[in-house]
Amino acid sequence: MIVFESGQLSEKVKKELIDKLTDVSAAITEIPKSLFFVTIREIPDENIAVGGKTVKELKMEKCK
């Protein structure tokens, strides 16, 4: 089981994470890909902070 926690992600990013996390885990462990269960837990950007700023604020600053 692979659990990935992050802020809000696009559907494209989630699909790529699922594909690549499964591929890498199967290659390293030699466990068949079909046996991996992947879950992505998204946390609202307002509920995650780095350096006193929420991820939402940081994303808004990056877009300026």
N, CA, C and O of each residue as an XYZ file, in Angstrom:
256
protein
N       0.847     -1.176      0.000
C       0.000      0.000      0.000
C       0.888      1.234      0.000
O       1.815      1.359      0.801
N       0.587      2.125     -0.901
C       1.316      3.393     -0.992
C       0.326      4.501     -0.657
O      -0.730      4.610     -1.280
N       0.673      5.321      0.329
C      -0.163      6.462      0.712
C       0.625      7.729      0.418
O       1.738      7.906      0.912
N       0.044      8.603     -0.384
C       0.693      9.856     -0.757
C      -0.195     10.993     -0.278
O      -1.353     11.087     -0.686
N       0.330     11.856      0.580
C      -0.422     13.001      1.091
C       0.157     14.278      0.524
O       1.375     14.454      0.470
N      -0.731     15.175      0.098
C      -0.266     16.441     -0.474
C      -1.388     17.455     -0.462
O      -2.507     17.178     -0.031
N      -1.055     18.633     -0.947
C      -2.077     19.641     -1.197
C      -2.875     19.233     -2.421
O      -2.741     18.116     -2.922
N      -3.695     20.137     -2.890
C      -4.568     19.844     -4.015
C      -3.764     19.638     -5.295
O      -2.847     20.401     -5.600
N      -4.127     18.592     -6.039
C      -3.427     18.214     -7.261
C      -4.406     18.099     -8.423
O      -5.590     17.829     -8.226
N      -3.905     18.304     -9.623
C      -4.744     18.118    -10.810
C      -4.913     16.626    -11.078
O      -4.136     15.809    -10.583
N      -5.916     16.277    -11.853
C      -6.147     14.879    -12.217
C      -4.942     14.315    -12.969
O      -4.575     13.156    -12.776
N      -4.327     15.132    -13.825
C      -3.149     14.699    -14.593
C      -1.994     14.343    -13.661
O      -1.334     13.322    -13.854
N      -1.748     15.172    -12.657
C      -0.659     14.928    -11.707
C      -0.941     13.671    -10.888
O      -0.040     12.867    -10.653
N      -2.189     13.502    -10.454
C      -2.533     12.309     -9.677
C      -2.314     11.038    -10.495
O      -1.785     10.054     -9.977
N      -2.711     11.049    -11.753
C      -2.526      9.879    -12.617
C      -1.036      9.564    -12.770
O      -0.632      8.404    -12.687
N      -0.232     10.590    -12.989
C       1.211     10.373    -13.139
C       1.826      9.839    -11.845
O       2.676      8.950    -11.889
N       1.412     10.364    -10.711
C       1.905      9.861     -9.419
C       1.570      8.393     -9.249
O       2.430      7.594     -8.876
N       0.314      8.032     -9.523
C      -0.107      6.639     -9.377
C       0.731      5.736    -10.269
O       1.220      4.700     -9.820
N       0.901      6.124    -11.530
C       1.686      5.315    -12.471
C       3.136      5.162    -12.026
O       3.666      4.052    -11.972
N       3.766      6.279    -11.711
C       5.202      6.238    -11.398
C       5.499      5.630    -10.030
O       6.471      4.890     -9.880
N       4.669      5.937     -9.030
C       4.882      5.329     -7.712
C       4.738      3.817     -7.790
O       5.502      3.081     -7.166
N       3.763      3.359     -8.553
C       3.566      1.922     -8.715
C       4.736      1.291     -9.459
O       5.256      0.258     -9.037
N       5.155      1.909    -10.568
C       6.266      1.373    -11.356
C       7.547      1.263    -10.534
O       8.201      0.220    -10.531
N       7.900      2.330     -9.844
C       9.147      2.349     -9.060
C       9.079      1.345     -7.911
O      10.041      0.619     -7.662
N       7.961      1.302     -7.224
C       7.818      0.373     -6.097
C       7.913     -1.076     -6.552
O       8.551     -1.896     -5.892
N       7.279     -1.393     -7.678
C       7.333     -2.753     -8.211
C       8.759     -3.108     -8.634
O       9.223     -4.219     -8.380
N       9.448     -2.178     -9.270
C      10.816     -2.433     -9.722
C      11.763     -2.668     -8.547
O      12.604     -3.566     -8.598
N      11.632     -1.884     -7.514
C      12.536     -1.987     -6.365
C      12.243     -3.227     -5.530
O      13.165     -3.927     -5.112
N      10.967     -3.500     -5.287
C      10.604     -4.597     -4.387
C      10.439     -5.942     -5.094
O      10.414     -6.993     -4.453
N      10.327     -5.896     -6.414
C      10.053     -7.085     -7.227
C       8.694     -7.707     -6.904
O       8.475     -8.896     -7.131
N       7.805     -6.904     -6.381
C       6.410     -7.299     -6.148
C       5.629     -6.887     -7.389
O       5.827     -5.780     -7.890
N       4.753     -7.739     -7.895
C       3.994     -7.386     -9.096
C       3.185     -6.091     -8.924
O       2.613     -5.832     -7.864
N       3.156     -5.290     -9.991
C       2.410     -4.025     -9.964
C       0.959     -4.238     -9.559
O       0.367     -3.392     -8.888
N       0.394     -5.348     -9.959
C      -1.018     -5.612     -9.692
C      -1.344     -5.751     -8.204
O      -2.514     -5.735     -7.824
N      -0.331     -5.884     -7.374
C      -0.544     -6.038     -5.936
C      -0.417     -4.727     -5.156
O      -0.612     -4.702     -3.941
N      -0.091     -3.643     -5.860
C       0.050     -2.343     -5.183
C      -1.273     -1.600     -5.152
O      -1.979     -1.511     -6.156
N      -1.591     -1.073     -3.989
C      -2.766     -0.239     -3.766
C      -2.242      1.163     -3.490
O      -1.439      1.356     -2.577
N      -2.691      2.148     -4.276
C      -2.219      3.529     -4.114
C      -3.397      4.405     -3.723
O      -4.469      4.328     -4.324
N      -3.193      5.231     -2.721
C      -4.202      6.209     -2.343
C      -3.538      7.578     -2.235
O      -2.428      7.710     -1.719
N      -4.235      8.583     -2.728
C      -3.748      9.959     -2.643
C      -4.703     10.715     -1.734
O      -5.904     10.795     -1.992
N      -4.155     11.256     -0.688
C      -4.959     12.031      0.267
C      -4.640     13.502      0.057
O      -3.522     13.950      0.312
N      -5.614     14.233     -0.403
C      -5.416     15.660     -0.629
C      -5.882     16.453      0.578
O      -6.970     16.231      1.109
N      -5.052     17.362      0.991
C      -5.346     18.252      2.104
C      -5.571     19.637      1.507
O      -4.776     20.069      0.673
N      -6.621     20.345      1.902
C      -6.836     21.680      1.340
C      -5.593     22.563      1.506
O      -4.946     22.557      2.553
N      -5.279     23.314      0.460
C      -4.086     24.169      0.480
C      -4.097     25.162      1.641
O      -3.042     25.613      2.087
N      -5.291     25.502      2.130
C      -5.387     26.433      3.262
C      -4.978     25.767      4.572
O      -4.739     26.450      5.568
N      -4.898     24.440      4.577
C      -4.592     23.701      5.808
C      -3.138     23.247      5.893
O      -2.769     22.518      6.814
N      -2.318     23.669      4.945
C      -0.893     23.330      4.943
C      -0.114     24.639      4.895
O      -0.428     25.527      4.103
N       0.896     24.754      5.741
C       1.685     25.984      5.756
C       3.166     25.671      5.796
O       3.601     24.680      6.384
N       3.931     26.546      5.151
C       5.395     26.464      5.145
C       5.914     27.869      5.417
O       5.548     28.818      4.722
N       6.748     27.998      6.407
C       7.325     29.302      6.714
C       6.288     30.352      7.074
O       6.480     31.536      6.798
N       5.191     29.929      7.686
C       4.170     30.879      8.116
C       3.174     31.274      7.045
O       2.298     32.101      7.299
N       3.286     30.696      5.837
C       2.352     30.997      4.758
C       1.677     29.709      4.312
O       2.309     28.657      4.220
N       0.372     29.813      4.036
C      -0.327     28.629      3.565
C       0.110     28.306      2.138
O       0.619     29.165      1.418
N      -0.096     27.067      1.753
C       0.232     26.659      0.385
C      -0.598     27.479     -0.607
O      -0.117     27.821     -1.687
N      -1.822     27.787     -0.245
C      -2.662     28.625     -1.110
C      -1.997     29.983     -1.339
O      -1.952     30.466     -2.470
N      -1.481     30.600     -0.274
C      -0.792     31.886     -0.402
C       0.465     31.754     -1.251
O       0.747     32.614     -2.086
N       1.224     30.677     -1.038
C       2.451     30.471     -1.806
C       2.156     30.276     -3.289
O       2.883     30.792     -4.138
N       1.094     29.535     -3.605
C       0.713     29.346     -5.002
C       0.291     30.669     -5.632
O       0.613     30.939     -6.790
N      -0.431     31.498     -4.871
C      -0.862     32.790     -5.392
C       0.341     33.701     -5.661
O       0.360     34.424     -6.657
N       1.337     33.667     -4.781
C       2.559     34.463     -4.974
C       3.319     33.999     -6.211
O       3.872     34.815     -6.949
N       3.345     32.699     -6.432
C       4.073     32.136     -7.582
C       3.432     32.569     -8.895
O       4.130     32.742     -9.895
N       2.132     32.745     -8.907
C       1.405     33.106    -10.135
C       1.491     34.589    -10.463
O       1.078     35.001    -11.547
N       2.007     35.385     -9.566
C       2.096     36.843     -9.814
C       3.158     37.176    -10.814
O       3.361     38.347    -11.133
